[in-house]
Amino acid sequence: MQTSEMTARIAEGQGFIAALDQSGGSTPKALKGYGVEEGAWSNDEEMFGLIHAMRSRIITSPCFSGEKVLGAILFERTMDGQVDGKPTPQALIERGVVPFIKIDKGLEDEQNGVQLMKPMPELDALLARAKALGVFGTKERSVINLGNREGIAAIVAQQFEVGQQVLAAGLVPMIEPEVNIKSAERAEADQILLEEILKALDAMPGDDKVMLKLSIPAKAGLFDALVDHPRVLRVVALSGGFARPEACAELAKNRGMIASFSRALLEDLRHQMSDDEFNGSLGGAIDEIHRASTEKSLVAA
């Protein structure tokens, strides 16, 4: 796929984006969910080897293809690794799946009800390496815990500043200011975030587009204006701690939003499964998430 084909696929494709980007801090938790206990590795290299084996098993599964999976977000080590003897981004592209890379280096301590991204001093080098490997876009996450306008404005400003750096490197940024779905101020935070993102989009120079990865809003349809905005290539949703049935039910209420799930995609997979069991479980999850991303007739009137 050329960049123009990937752009069209992300903008118009009927499917969702798989998030396979658990990083160092969350890898033990991801492995435990996969049925691999912490004593199964003795150092970081072995731990990352186990998580790469899990991701390789997912990517090479017959059900993991461009038919329903539009894209996949990779952790840096996964991008630099190989699947089926090929660089991981190339293995994805050959399956019709558009590759993305997680670029943030974790979160700062909370201030004004939000957690900004830590500095990324080596970002330009990472972007150049990703571009050379055929990666299409990036994902960068920060977290909103309270409906604090000053904090949310700072999050959006930082996200769009990084986004411009990504665009300058020839990649498409997936801006992810996650609203904590357990926050007592979730609905207020959603509304403030909507207003701040609209201001940032309207102030963007040039004619480049960004992607948005957002928590499913407390009020269905709240982000319709973002879905329709001419500077937004696609709006995707994170599961944010919802189990898959609830995440899918909530997503289906929101026109134009497609899934970019991690835990909700992988929650039923176990390393002890036979290939048939693994592929069957993954295929069922893919089907369920695909329906919620594409069949918005599920919404009650």
C-alpha positions in Angstrom: 0.0 0.0 0.0 1.2 3.5 -0.9 0.6 6.4 1.5 -2.4 7.5 -0.6 -3.9 4.1 -0.3 -3.4 4.0 3.4 -4.9 7.4 3.8 -8.0 6.4 1.9 -8.3 3.2 3.9 -8.1 4.9 7.2 -10.5 7.7 6.1 -13.1 5.5 4.5 -12.6 1.9 5.5 -15.2 -0.2 7.2 -13.4 -1.6 10.2 -11.4 -0.7 13.3 -7.8 -0.2 14.5 -6.2 -2.8 16.8 -4.0 -1.4 19.6 -1.1 -3.7 20.1 1.1 -1.1 21.8 1.4 -2.1 25.5 4.8 -0.6 26.6 7.3 -1.6 29.2 5.2 -0.5 32.2 2.0 -2.3 31.1 3.6 -5.4 29.5 3.6 -7.6 32.7 -0.2 -6.8 33.1 -0.8 -7.6 29.4 1.1 -10.9 29.7 -0.8 -11.8 32.9 -4.0 -11.3 31.0 -2.6 -13.6 28.4 -2.0 -16.3 31.0 1.7 -15.8 31.4 2.7 -15.2 35.0 5.5 -12.9 36.1 7.9 -15.7 37.0 7.9 -16.8 33.4 10.8 -14.4 32.5 14.0 -13.4 34.2 14.8 -10.1 32.5 13.3 -7.4 30.3 14.5 -9.0 27.1 12.7 -12.3 27.9 9.6 -10.3 28.9 9.6 -8.4 25.6 10.2 -11.6 23.7 7.1 -13.1 25.2 4.9 -10.1 24.4 6.3 -10.0 20.8 5.4 -13.7 20.5 1.8 -12.9 21.5 1.6 -10.0 19.0 3.1 -12.1 16.3 0.5 -14.8 17.0 -2.2 -12.2 16.6 -0.9 -10.6 13.5 -0.4 -13.9 11.7 -3.8 -15.3 12.7 -6.0 -15.9 9.6 -8.7 -13.6 11.0 -6.4 -10.6 11.5 -6.5 -9.1 8.0 -7.5 -5.9 6.3 -11.0 -7.2 5.8 -12.0 -6.0 9.2 -8.8 -4.6 10.8 -7.9 -1.3 9.1 -4.8 -0.6 11.1 -2.7 -1.6 14.1 -0.8 0.5 16.6 2.6 -0.9 17.5 5.0 -0.5 20.4 8.5 0.7 19.3 10.1 -2.7 20.0 7.4 -4.4 18.0 7.9 -2.0 15.1 11.7 -2.8 15.2 11.0 -6.6 15.4 10.0 -9.1 12.8 6.9 -11.2 12.1 7.2 -14.1 9.7 10.8 -13.1 8.9 9.7 -9.6 7.8 9.8 -6.2 9.6 6.5 -6.0 11.5 5.2 -2.9 9.6 5.8 -4.7 6.3 4.0 -7.9 7.6 1.0 -5.8 8.5 0.9 -3.9 5.1 1.0 -7.3 3.3 -2.1 -8.2 5.2 -3.8 -5.0 4.3 -3.4 -3.5 7.7 -2.1 0.1 8.1 0.8 0.4 10.7 1.0 3.0 13.4 3.6 3.5 16.2 3.1 4.6 19.8 5.5 7.5 20.4 4.8 8.8 23.9 7.2 8.0 26.7 4.6 7.9 29.5 2.9 10.4 31.7 3.9 13.3 34.0 2.4 13.5 37.5 -1.1 14.9 37.6 -1.4 18.7 37.6 -4.6 20.7 37.1 -6.5 17.4 36.9 -4.5 16.1 33.9 -1.3 14.1 33.1 0.7 15.6 30.3 3.1 13.5 28.2 6.7 13.3 29.3 9.3 14.9 27.1 10.3 13.0 23.9 13.8 14.3 23.1 14.5 11.5 20.5 11.2 11.9 18.7 12.6 13.1 15.4 14.9 10.1 15.1 12.0 7.7 16.0 9.7 9.3 13.4 12.4 9.0 10.7 13.0 5.3 11.5 9.2 4.7 11.5 8.8 6.4 8.2 11.6 4.4 6.6 9.9 1.2 7.8 6.6 2.1 6.1 4.7 3.3 9.2 1.7 5.5 8.3 1.0 7.3 11.6 1.7 7.8 15.3 -0.3 7.6 18.5 0.4 9.8 21.6 -1.5 9.5 24.8 -2.2 11.8 27.7 -4.9 11.5 30.4 -7.6 13.8 31.7 -8.9 13.0 35.2 -11.0 16.1 36.0 -13.1 18.7 34.2 -10.4 21.4 34.6 -10.3 23.7 31.6 -6.8 25.0 32.3 -5.5 21.4 32.5 -7.4 20.2 29.4 -6.3 23.2 27.4 -2.7 22.4 28.3 -3.2 18.8 27.2 -4.7 19.8 23.8 -1.9 22.3 23.2 0.8 19.8 23.9 -1.0 17.1 21.8 -1.3 19.4 18.8 2.3 20.7 19.2 3.5 17.1 19.0 1.1 16.5 16.2 2.7 19.2 14.1 6.1 17.6 14.7 4.7 14.3 13.4 3.1 15.9 10.4 6.5 17.6 9.5 8.1 14.1 9.5 5.5 12.9 6.9 3.4 10.8 9.3 -0.2 11.2 10.5 -0.7 11.9 14.2 -3.3 10.1 16.2 -4.0 12.5 19.1 -5.1 10.7 22.2 -6.2 12.9 25.2 -7.9 10.1 27.1 -10.7 11.1 29.5 -10.7 8.7 32.5 -14.1 7.0 32.3 -14.1 6.5 36.1 -13.9 10.3 36.7 -16.8 11.9 38.6 -16.4 14.8 36.2 -16.3 12.7 33.0 -19.2 14.4 31.2 -17.8 17.9 32.0 -14.3 16.8 30.9 -15.8 15.5 27.6 -17.5 18.8 26.9 -14.4 21.0 27.7 -12.2 18.6 25.6 -14.6 18.9 22.6 -14.4 22.7 22.8 -10.6 22.8 23.1 -10.0 20.4 20.3 -12.4 22.3 18.0 -10.4 25.5 18.7 -7.1 23.7 18.0 -8.4 22.2 14.8 -9.6 25.5 13.5 -6.2 27.1 14.3 -4.1 24.4 12.5 -1.9 25.8 9.7 -1.9 24.3 6.2 -4.3 21.6 5.1 -3.0 18.5 6.9 -5.3 16.3 8.8 -5.0 14.6 12.2 -6.7 11.6 13.7 -8.3 11.7 17.1 -8.4 8.8 19.6 -10.9 9.6 22.3 -12.7 7.9 25.2 -16.3 7.0 24.3 -18.2 10.1 25.5 -20.6 9.9 28.4 -23.2 11.6 26.1 -23.7 9.7 22.9 -23.1 11.7 19.8 -21.1 14.4 21.6 -18.2 14.2 19.2 -20.2 14.4 16.0 -18.7 17.8 15.2 -15.2 16.2 15.4 -16.3 13.3 13.1 -17.4 15.9 10.6 -14.5 18.3 10.9 -12.6 18.8 7.6 -9.2 18.6 9.5 -10.0 15.2 11.0 -9.1 12.1 9.1 -10.9 9.7 11.5 -12.1 9.6 15.1 -11.3 6.4 16.9 -12.4 5.2 20.4 -10.4 3.6 23.1 -12.1 1.1 25.4 -10.8 2.8 28.5 -11.3 0.0 30.9 -14.8 -1.1 29.7 -15.0 -4.8 29.1 -15.7 -5.7 25.4 -19.5 -6.1 25.5 -20.0 -2.7 27.2 -17.3 -1.0 25.1 -19.0 -2.2 21.9 -22.5 -1.2 23.1 -21.3 2.3 24.0 -19.3 2.7 20.8 -22.3 1.7 18.6 -24.2 4.7 19.9 -21.7 7.1 18.4 -21.9 7.8 14.7 -18.6 7.8 12.7 -16.5 6.6 15.6 -14.6 3.3 15.1 -12.8 1.3 17.7 -9.1 1.3 18.6 -9.3 -1.2 21.4 -6.5 -3.0 23.2 -7.7 -4.8 26.3 -11.2 -5.2 24.9 -9.7 -6.9 21.8 -7.3 -9.2 23.6 -9.1 -10.0 26.9 -10.2 -13.6 26.1 -6.9 -14.7 24.5 -4.6 -17.1 26.4 -1.2 -18.5 25.4 -2.3 -22.0 26.4 -4.9 -22.1 23.7 -4.5 -24.3 20.7 -4.2 -22.4 17.4 -7.9 -23.2 16.6 -9.1 -22.0 20.0 -6.9 -18.8 19.7 -8.1 -18.0 16.2 -11.7 -18.7 17.1 -11.5 -16.4 20.1 -9.7 -13.6 18.3 -12.1 -13.9 15.3 -15.1 -13.6 17.6 -13.6 -10.5 19.2 -12.8 -8.9 15.8 -16.3 -9.6 14.6 -17.9 -8.0 17.6 -15.7 -4.9 17.5 -16.2 -4.6 13.8 -20.0 -4.6 14.2 -19.8 -1.9 16.8 -17.6 0.2 14.6 -19.7 -0.1 11.4 -23.3 -0.9 12.4 -24.6 2.3 14.0 -28.2 1.2 13.5 -27.8 -0.4 16.9 -28.5 3.0 18.4 -31.8 3.3 20.1 -34.0 6.2 18.9 
